């Protein structure tokens, strides 16, 4: 509480001015005025918030991309400047009686404190704001897109949102701003053209000036407010021995070799278990424990998300022009119910991903790049021209209509699902299938018991090609930002997980039975700003 009071009460000297955006609102929503969005960004003092609430464990952000070789020089400056924020709001004729609705999905105290701090900073410049925690199907509440991706109206019910982009490849920071894909930002032909540029080559040096250009344009438009960059912290109890297994970006799937871990007592306790249903694995990729252990992928990545070899695939080949990718499946692969995994399941999974309403940007870009994807998605054809396979030889070939610079990374994350259990499911209603009450995969562990919002039990899969684990897993329900983490760890009910909450790290490190390990990752927390008109 002392930290929160310090943030709210501290008023720093005025910082550098930035030029006023010469613009008007583009629709009936005042948030469509760039001057208002600029003012909201400048109203928040992320330097003081970082020093107090986050104990100097974050870096204030000046664009979506983290610091590194792709960071553009001379970006617009929206650092804390309350006087300029008030001036911009006055120029935009801001309605001081309007109350903005901020939503967030992290349940930890640090996030609640941050919301209170932002509320106070906004009040200081004359903007009213309330905030609320989303529950249930958070993805749909946050990310449903309008039928008209230019004019709206909005398909979600909030004004501002606090969340994150955890990227494996840098294009992920921007691909979702393409017309028709973003829930908050109306389509823009110039942004569409810049997105095409950053996806036009697999050579980072070719792409570098395009990344500079898109950062500059996005921050000039102020269609999002980047807040800070943060590390990820993996925690483990003294019951866990990774037996040489690697540490890496635990929000995704990488070669952590969990089947060969040693766990004293025979049970690994963790969090990110299901609350109401098991989320389908193509959206948050490695966020939930079942995404990591129940499902398997064709390829495998290292801890930095670079493809390093095969998993379900026996071999693969990417043509020299990057336009054709071929996989050959290993012999003897089966799903947890004993049914064989075939190239038909691979083709089915890819086709289903083309139509599924919620999709991680990396995967969406890959499946959308396959020849015939658009015609299949809009119903013009019943199959995809660019997917060809031979069942007997266990070979599947993907032909692209446009280059995807990150296609190999996609298949380190893309779970293969069983056609015999999901083949009759409408991809548009994918998450509503009963399958997601107890899903079947082909990974190292299978689900044996589920009590929603209580626990889920996973046991080793005897036919897993990567070896059979010597322990069970019990997963307790939680979203990202587990509010019960410290209590459970102190009670000996937490053996593995990850957090981005710096307050958790100090509390865990103070426990004799726990340790934490910091991992550098591309991870940006931000404030989304709804620019579509309300329905």
Secondary structure, DSSP 8 states (H G I E B T S, - for coil): -HHHHHHHH----------------SSS-GGGSHHHHHHHHHT--HHHHHHHTTTT-EEE-SSSS-SSTT--SS-----S-HHHHHHHHHHTT--TT-EEEEEE---SHHHHHHHHHHHHHHHHTT-EEEEEE--SSHHHHHH---SSTTT---SS--SEEEEEEE-SSTTHHHHTTSTTT-SSS---HHHHHHHHHHTS-S-HHHHHHHHHHHHHHHHHHT-EEEEEEE-EEEEEETTEE-TT-----TTS-----GGG-EETTSEEEEEEE-SSS---TTTSTTSSHHHHHT---SEEE-TTS-EEEESSEEEEEE-TTS-EEEEEE-TT-B-TTS-B--HHHHHHHHHHHHH-SS--HHHHHHHHTBTTHHHHHTTS-SS-TTEEEETTTTEEEEEBSS--TTHHHHTTT-----HHHHTTS-GGGGGGSGGGGS----SSEEEEEEETTTEEEEEE-TT-TT---SSEEEEEE--SS-TTHHHHHHTT---EEEE--HHHHHHHHTSTTEEEEEE---EEEEEEE--S---
